[in-house]
Amino acid sequence: MEIPLLYDICIIFVLSICCLLICHRLHVPAIVGFLLTGLIAGPHGLALVQADGEVEILAEVGIILLLFTIGIEFSLDHLLQVKRTVLIGGPLQVGFTLLATFIIARHFGMVANQAIFVGCLSAVSSTVIVMKLLQERDETRTPHGRTALGILIFQDIAIVPMILITPILAGEASEVNQALISLLAKGAVMVVVVIVGAKYVVPLMLSQVLRTRSREVFLLSVLAICLAVTWVTSIFGVSLALGAFLAGLIVSESESSHDALGHISPFRDVFTSFFFVSVGMLFDFHVLIEKPLLIAGLAIGVLAAKSIVAGAVTSSIGYPLRTAILAGLALSQVGEFAFILSNEGIKHGLFSEANYKLFLAVSVITMAATPIVVSVSGRVADGILRLRLPKRLVSGLRQTHSKPNPEQSNHIIIIGFGINGKNVAKAAAAAELPYVVIEMNNEIVRSARTNGEPIFFGDAVHDAVLHHANIKSARVVVVAISDDASSRRIVGTARALNHAAHIIVRTRHIAEVEPLYHAGANEVIPEEFETSVEIFTRVLMEYLVPHDEIERFIADVRADGYKMFRTPSKDMLSLPHRDVHLPDLEISVLRVDKRSPFVEKTLEEIKLRKTFEVSVVAILRNGQVLPNPHGDMRIEVDDEVYLLGHPEKIAQIADLFDFPESQDSTRSEDFSLNEI
């Protein structure tokens, strides 16, 4: 029996692999490869795929899973940190983009209602593409990543009223007021559902699921939560992307959120590819051939205009110019939900078929260009910052300043007040060391300031901000931010201003170690390497390598700048050769049951070492550790006895300590100390 969808999926996978291999050779982002796959296989290409509707369904599943995982990674706490961006930046971006498009459209002779509708189409950006790129680049928690997400959240909310006003623009205003009231009511209910679900329902549900210790049950439960929340929010008129993001936020409050992310990620990557393929299938290459200059001009105009508006909005809410440029370029494309809105426009006569094809061509080109635009955005920002611009614009229009202490010296400058920055600040405070914090999130600055933290707002890539923190008198500079490009610039600037400062940088990427050392860092702490050190430490401990040798080895690895991990050679560092690591010995812990024949007997009486070749190295009693117990120490009920010996020997006496529940109550009488 032939299954058409299976044939189409095979065609998409095979063609995607070919396109991705070509893109990899050309160093082109994978998203472009998927778009190219859709263009070739779609109805306007070779027409290899027939089941367009089914592919769109798979694409929607990809959208749901992608935004669901982003919601898990982001969490409600991070969402609250960008509430200013959502509530102020989002409306400003949508409003000014709509206004700019309206003015341009009217200038070229478009009637007012159609110009407003085109403004709505251009105001939204692609949540899926932007968040996918930021996630791949590990920039979702950077200032520009948080700003982009905040604006995208508002755009996904705004698409609903845009759809509602479409009939009004077409002169069909019946029952619109009632629809708006219904929308507000549904929105209020949705907020309550999300908060209650995140704080109470889902954590309780997942805790019960985890008790089963079944991967299958856990995976199905997580998927059920994702799809159920998305479905419920879609009933309220919310887009699938926003609904899935809210579902992820709900799961993020659970202790098992990271485990859920690990289970979902493989499915996300597969289904997300269908989304990009489906977008590529919309592109009509014949339209591009007929009007190449018009489409190219419109696409460039859209990218430039949206970048300027989004960047200006980001700057207006207090972020430095570099963050504004990065966020603006990330939001420069037309979004996928504009396709839904354009279909509404055709239905109500606001959009002609010719304009619709032109719109699709421009939209797909801007989407395809986004990976390239984002990849060069850092260099664009660096080039613009070399120009002579007002310092107020460069460093941020709404800075929260604290007066620098001119007498402060020998202090620590902590750049970034995330988890690592906060931990460094706590340690400095506990050691009574002077420190000052620089942070780019104004909300975090205000919150920390109320708690008495010596913190101020600013972008540390600028000399003026570091001067404000008395960089010339600082002894240590700790860079604990997630933006690798900014970290390199900060290190270079700090080193130029203070040649004697000890600069320590945290990075999440191995590739950044060498550039950061080259920029002037004294120490670079890559998270991947530190995890490797910790794991290998546990391995060496399991092989009973002496503690001093382990510490010396770790010190050598760190002192060598992790060169052992950064080179393919295996001869960089070595531990002293040891012929025997005693792998056949283990330390086990046994709890003393009240029915054990050892209760109230001394270690001398039970003769474990003589009979079973097992030694008691410690006893944990009432929370107190009793190391190296002597022979006349008595065993008590609920003692935790630490035994050193061969695993088989320990197994032989395990039942003499901790009786299984299934054993007969008379079993203890079978064991006589005389026999032992």
GIZI-V582944 format. One record per backbone hydrogen bond with DSSP energy under -0.5 kcal/mol. NH is the residue of the N-H (numbers start at 1). CO is the residue of the C=O. E is the energy in kcal/mol with one decimal. If there is no record, write none. Layout:
# GIZI-V582944
[[NH | CO | E] [NH | CO | E]]
This chain:
# GIZI-V582944
[[4 | 2 | -0.6] [7 | 3 | -1.7] [8 | 4 | -2.3] [9 | 5 | -2.7] [10 | 6 | -2.2] [11 | 7 | -2.2] [12 | 8 | -2.5] [13 | 9 | -2.7] [14 | 10 | -2.6] [15 | 11 | -2.5] [16 | 12 | -2.5] [17 | 13 | -2.3] [18 | 14 | -1.9] [19 | 15 | -2.5] [20 | 16 | -3.0] [21 | 17 | -2.2] [22 | 18 | -1.9] [23 | 19 | -2.6] [24 | 20 | -2.5] [25 | 21 | -2.0] [26 | 22 | -2.0] [27 | 24 | -0.9] [28 | 23 | -3.3] [32 | 29 | -0.8] [33 | 29 | -0.9] [34 | 30 | -1.9] [35 | 31 | -2.4] [36 | 32 | -2.5] [37 | 33 | -1.9] [38 | 34 | -2.2] [39 | 35 | -2.2] [40 | 36 | -2.3] [41 | 37 | -2.7] [42 | 38 | -1.9] [45 | 42 | -1.6] [46 | 40 | -3.6] [47 | 42 | -2.2] [48 | 41 | -0.6] [49 | 41 | -2.2] [52 | 50 | -2.0] [55 | 51 | -1.8] [56 | 52 | -2.0] [57 | 53 | -1.6] [58 | 54 | -2.1] [59 | 55 | -2.2] [60 | 56 | -2.1] [61 | 57 | -1.9] [62 | 58 | -1.9] [62 | 271 | -0.5] [63 | 59 | -2.1] [64 | 60 | -2.3] [65 | 61 | -2.5] [66 | 62 | -2.5] [67 | 63 | -2.4] [68 | 64 | -2.0] [69 | 65 | -2.2] [70 | 66 | -1.9] [71 | 67 | -2.2] [72 | 68 | -1.8] [73 | 69 | -2.2] [74 | 70 | -1.8] [75 | 71 | -2.2] [78 | 74 | -0.6] [79 | 75 | -1.7] [80 | 76 | -2.3] [81 | 77 | -1.1] [82 | 78 | -0.7] [82 | 79 | -1.0] [83 | 80 | -1.1] [86 | 82 | -2.3] [87 | 83 | -2.8] [88 | 84 | -2.2] [89 | 84 | -1.3] [90 | 85 | -2.4] [92 | 88 | -2.0] [93 | 89 | -2.6] [94 | 90 | -2.6] [95 | 91 | -2.7] [96 | 92 | -2.7] [97 | 93 | -2.1] [98 | 94 | -2.3] [99 | 95 | -2.4] [100 | 96 | -2.7] [101 | 97 | -2.4] [102 | 98 | -2.4] [103 | 99 | -2.3] [104 | 100 | -2.1] [105 | 101 | -2.9] [106 | 102 | -2.4] [107 | 103 | -1.9] [108 | 104 | -1.3] [109 | 106 | -1.7] [110 | 105 | -2.3] [115 | 111 | -2.3] [116 | 112 | -2.3] [117 | 113 | -1.9] [118 | 114 | -2.5] [119 | 115 | -1.9] [120 | 116 | -2.0] [121 | 117 | -2.0] [122 | 118 | -2.1] [123 | 119 | -1.1] [124 | 120 | -0.7] [124 | 121 | -0.5] [127 | 125 | -1.0] [130 | 126 | -2.3] [131 | 127 | -2.3] [132 | 128 | -2.0] [133 | 129 | -2.4] [134 | 130 | -2.6] [135 | 131 | -2.3] [136 | 132 | -2.3] [137 | 133 | -2.1] [138 | 135 | -1.0] [139 | 134 | -3.4] [140 | 134 | -0.5] [142 | 139 | -1.0] [146 | 142 | -3.0] [147 | 143 | -2.1] [148 | 144 | -2.3] [149 | 145 | -2.2] [150 | 146 | -2.4] [151 | 147 | -2.2] [152 | 148 | -2.4] [153 | 149 | -2.4] [154 | 150 | -1.6] [155 | 151 | -2.3] [156 | 152 | -2.4] [157 | 153 | -1.6] [158 | 154 | -2.9] [159 | 155 | -1.5] [160 | 157 | -1.2] [161 | 157 | -0.7] [162 | 158 | -1.9] [163 | 159 | -1.9] [164 | 160 | -1.8] [165 | 161 | -2.2] [166 | 162 | -0.8] [167 | 163 | -0.5] [169 | 165 | -2.4] [170 | 166 | -1.4] [171 | 168 | -1.7] [172 | 167 | -4.1] [173 | 171 | -0.6] [176 | 173 | -1.2] [179 | 175 | -1.4] [180 | 176 | -2.3] [181 | 177 | -2.2] [182 | 178 | -2.3] [183 | 179 | -2.1] [184 | 180 | -2.2] [185 | 181 | -2.2] [186 | 182 | -2.5] [187 | 183 | -2.3] [188 | 184 | -2.1] [189 | 185 | -2.1] [190 | 186 | -2.5] [191 | 187 | -2.1] [192 | 188 | -1.8] [193 | 189 | -2.4] [194 | 190 | -2.4] [195 | 191 | -2.3] [196 | 192 | -2.7] [197 | 193 | -2.5] [198 | 194 | -2.5] [199 | 195 | -2.2] [200 | 196 | -2.3] [201 | 196 | -1.4] [202 | 197 | -2.2] [203 | 197 | -0.5] [204 | 200 | -1.6] [205 | 201 | -2.4] [206 | 202 | -3.0] [207 | 203 | -1.9] [208 | 204 | -1.5] [209 | 205 | -2.0] [210 | 206 | -2.7] [211 | 207 | -0.9] [212 | 209 | -1.5] [213 | 210 | -1.2] [214 | 209 | -0.5] [215 | 213 | -0.5] [218 | 214 | -2.1] [219 | 215 | -2.8] [220 | 216 | -2.4] [221 | 217 | -2.1] [222 | 218 | -2.4] [223 | 219 | -2.4] [224 | 220 | -2.3] [225 | 221 | -2.3] [226 | 222 | -2.4] [227 | 223 | -2.8] [228 | 224 | -2.5] [229 | 225 | -2.4] [230 | 226 | -2.0] [231 | 227 | -2.4] [232 | 228 | -2.6] [233 | 229 | -2.6] [234 | 230 | -1.9] [235 | 231 | -1.5] [236 | 232 | -0.9] [237 | 234 | -1.5] [238 | 233 | -2.1] [243 | 239 | -2.4] [244 | 240 | -2.6] [245 | 241 | -2.2] [246 | 242 | -2.4] [247 | 243 | -2.0] [248 | 244 | -2.2] [249 | 245 | -2.0] [250 | 246 | -2.0] [251 | 247 | -2.0] [252 | 248 | -2.0] [253 | 249 | -0.7] [253 | 250 | -0.9] [254 | 251 | -2.1] [257 | 254 | -1.4] [260 | 256 | -2.2] [261 | 257 | -2.2] [262 | 258 | -1.9] [263 | 259 | -1.6] [264 | 260 | -2.0] [265 | 261 | -2.1] [267 | 264 | -0.6] [268 | 264 | -2.3] [269 | 265 | -2.2] [270 | 266 | -1.5] [271 | 267 | -2.5] [272 | 268 | -2.6] [273 | 269 | -1.0] [274 | 270 | -0.7] [274 | 271 | -0.6] [275 | 271 | -0.9] [275 | 272 | -0.6] [276 | 272 | -1.5] [277 | 273 | -2.1] [278 | 274 | -2.6] [279 | 275 | -2.0] [280 | 276 | -2.1] [281 | 277 | -1.7] [282 | 278 | -0.6] [282 | 279 | -1.2] [283 | 279 | -0.6] [283 | 280 | -0.9] [285 | 283 | -0.8] [287 | 284 | -0.9] [288 | 284 | -1.0] [289 | 285 | -1.8] [290 | 286 | -2.0] [291 | 287 | -2.3] [292 | 289 | -0.5] [295 | 291 | -2.2] [296 | 292 | -2.5] [297 | 293 | -2.7] [298 | 294 | -2.6] [299 | 295 | -2.6] [300 | 296 | -2.5] [301 | 297 | -2.4] [302 | 298 | -2.8] [303 | 299 | -2.5] [304 | 300 | -2.6] [305 | 301 | -2.9] [306 | 302 | -2.6] [307 | 303 | -1.6] [308 | 304 | -2.3] [309 | 305 | -2.5] [310 | 306 | -2.6] [311 | 307 | -2.4] [312 | 308 | -2.6] [313 | 309 | -2.4] [314 | 310 | -2.3] [315 | 311 | -2.3] [316 | 312 | -2.2] [317 | 313 | -1.3] [318 | 315 | -1.5] [319 | 314 | -1.7] [321 | 394 | -1.8] [322 | 394 | -0.5] [324 | 320 | -2.1] [325 | 321 | -2.5] [326 | 322 | -2.3] [327 | 323 | -2.6] [328 | 324 | -2.5] [329 | 325 | -2.4] [330 | 326 | -1.7] [331 | 327 | -1.4] [332 | 329 | -1.2] [335 | 124 | -1.7] [338 | 335 | -1.0] [339 | 336 | -1.3] [340 | 336 | -0.6] [341 | 337 | -1.8] [342 | 338 | -2.5] [343 | 339 | -1.7] [344 | 340 | -1.4] [345 | 341 | -1.8] [346 | 342 | -2.1] [347 | 343 | -2.1] [348 | 344 | -1.8] [349 | 346 | -1.1] [350 | 345 | -2.8] [351 | 345 | -1.1] [356 | 352 | -2.1] [357 | 353 | -2.1] [358 | 354 | -2.1] [359 | 355 | -2.8] [360 | 356 | -2.5] [361 | 357 | -2.2] [362 | 358 | -2.3] [363 | 359 | -2.7] [364 | 360 | -2.7] [365 | 361 | -1.9] [366 | 362 | -2.3] [367 | 363 | -2.2] [368 | 364 | -2.7] [369 | 365 | -2.0] [370 | 366 | -1.0] [370 | 367 | -0.6] [371 | 367 | -0.6] [373 | 369 | -2.6] [374 | 370 | -3.0] [375 | 371 | -1.9] [376 | 372 | -1.6] [377 | 373 | -0.6] [377 | 374 | -0.7] [380 | 376 | -2.2] [381 | 377 | -2.6] [382 | 378 | -2.3] [383 | 379 | -2.2] [384 | 380 | -2.3] [385 | 381 | -2.4] [386 | 382 | -0.8] [386 | 383 | -0.6] [387 | 384 | -1.5] [389 | 387 | -1.3] [393 | 390 | -0.5] [394 | 390 | -2.2] [395 | 391 | -2.7] [396 | 392 | -1.1] [397 | 315 | -0.7] [399 | 396 | -0.5] [401 | 399 | -0.7] [406 | 404 | -0.9] [408 | 405 | -1.6] [410 | 473 | -2.6] [412 | 434 | -2.1] [413 | 476 | -2.5] [414 | 412 | -0.6] [414 | 436 | -3.0] [415 | 413 | -0.6] [415 | 478 | -3.2] [416 | 414 | -0.7] [416 | 438 | -3.0] [422 | 418 | -2.6] [423 | 419 | -2.0] [424 | 420 | -2.3] [425 | 421 | -2.3] [426 | 422 | -2.5] [427 | 423 | -2.3] [428 | 424 | -2.5] [429 | 425 | -2.5] [430 | 426 | -2.5] [431 | 427 | -1.9] [432 | 429 | -1.1] [433 | 428 | -3.1] [436 | 412 | -2.3] [437 | 454 | -2.8] [438 | 414 | -2.7] [439 | 456 | -2.0] [442 | 440 | -0.8] [445 | 441 | -2.1] [446 | 442 | -2.4] [447 | 443 | -2.3] [448 | 444 | -2.9] [449 | 445 | -2.5] [450 | 446 | -1.7] [451 | 447 | -0.8] [452 | 449 | -1.5] [453 | 448 | -2.3] [455 | 453 | -1.8] [456 | 437 | -1.9] [457 | 400 | -2.5] [458 | 439 | -1.5] [460 | 458 | -0.6] [462 | 459 | -1.8] [466 | 462 | -1.7] [467 | 463 | -2.8] [468 | 464 | -1.9] [469 | 465 | -1.0] [470 | 467 | -2.1] [471 | 466 | -1.5] [473 | 470 | -1.3] [474 | 470 | -0.5] [474 | 471 | -1.0] [475 | 411 | -2.4] [476 | 411 | -1.6] [477 | 502 | -2.4] [478 | 413 | -3.2] [479 | 477 | -0.6] [479 | 504 | -2.9] [480 | 415 | -2.8] [480 | 478 | -0.7] [484 | 482 | -0.9] [487 | 483 | -2.2] [488 | 484 | -2.1] [489 | 485 | -1.8] [490 | 486 | -2.9] [491 | 487 | -2.5] [492 | 488 | -2.2] [493 | 489 | -2.5] [494 | 490 | -3.0] [495 | 491 | -2.5] [496 | 492 | -1.8] [497 | 493 | -1.7] [498 | 494 | -2.0] [501 | 498 | -0.6] [502 | 475 | -2.6] [503 | 501 | -0.8] [504 | 477 | -3.1] [504 | 502 | -0.6] [505 | 523 | -2.5] [506 | 479 | -2.6] [507 | 525 | -1.8] [512 | 509 | -1.1] [513 | 510 | -1.8] [515 | 511 | -0.6] [516 | 512 | -1.9] [517 | 513 | -2.1] [518 | 514 | -2.7] [519 | 515 | -1.8] [520 | 516 | -0.8] [520 | 517 | -0.8] [521 | 516 | -2.2] [522 | 503 | -1.9] [523 | 503 | -2.1] [525 | 505 | -3.5] [526 | 524 | -0.8] [527 | 507 | -2.3] [530 | 526 | -2.3] [531 | 527 | -2.1] [532 | 528 | -1.9] [533 | 529 | -2.7] [534 | 530 | -2.3] [535 | 531 | -2.5] [536 | 532 | -2.7] [537 | 533 | -2.1] [538 | 534 | -1.8] [539 | 535 | -1.9] [540 | 536 | -2.6] [541 | 537 | -2.2] [542 | 538 | -2.0] [543 | 539 | -1.4] [544 | 541 | -1.6] [545 | 540 | -2.3] [550 | 546 | -1.9] [551 | 547 | -2.6] [552 | 548 | -2.1] [553 | 549 | -2.3] [554 | 550 | -2.5] [555 | 551 | -2.4] [556 | 552 | -2.1] [557 | 553 | -2.2] [558 | 554 | -2.4] [559 | 555 | -2.7] [560 | 556 | -1.6] [561 | 558 | -1.8] [562 | 557 | -2.4] [563 | 560 | -0.9] [565 | 562 | -0.9] [566 | 562 | -1.3] [567 | 563 | -0.6] [585 | 582 | -1.4] [586 | 645 | -2.0] [588 | 586 | -0.6] [588 | 643 | -2.4] [590 | 641 | -2.2] [592 | 639 | -2.5] [593 | 591 | -0.6] [593 | 657 | -3.7] [596 | 593 | -1.8] [598 | 656 | -0.6] [599 | 596 | -1.3] [600 | 635 | -3.6] [601 | 598 | -2.3] [603 | 633 | -1.6] [604 | 631 | -2.7] [606 | 602 | -1.9] [607 | 603 | -1.4] [611 | 607 | -2.2] [612 | 608 | -2.3] [613 | 608 | -0.6] [613 | 609 | -0.9] [614 | 608 | -1.2] [615 | 644 | -2.5] [617 | 615 | -0.7] [617 | 642 | -2.4] [618 | 642 | -1.1] [619 | 626 | -1.5] [620 | 640 | -2.9] [621 | 619 | -0.7] [621 | 624 | -2.8] [624 | 621 | -1.9] [626 | 619 | -3.1] [627 | 625 | -0.7] [628 | 617 | -2.5] [633 | 630 | -1.6] [635 | 601 | -2.7] [638 | 592 | -2.6] [639 | 636 | -1.7] [640 | 620 | -2.2] [641 | 590 | -3.0] [641 | 639 | -0.7] [642 | 618 | -2.9] [642 | 640 | -0.5] [643 | 588 | -3.2] [643 | 641 | -0.6] [644 | 615 | -2.9] [645 | 586 | -1.9] [647 | 584 | -0.6] [650 | 646 | -2.3] [651 | 647 | -2.2] [652 | 648 | -1.5] [653 | 649 | -0.9] [653 | 650 | -0.6] [654 | 650 | -0.6] [654 | 651 | -0.6] [656 | 653 | -0.9] [657 | 653 | -0.6] [657 | 654 | -1.4] [658 | 654 | -2.4] [659 | 657 | -0.6] [663 | 660 | -1.4] [667 | 664 | -2.0] [669 | 666 | -1.2] [670 | 666 | -0.5] [670 | 667 | -1.8] [671 | 668 | -1.0] [672 | 670 | -0.7] [675 | 672 | -0.7] [676 | 672 | -1.5]]
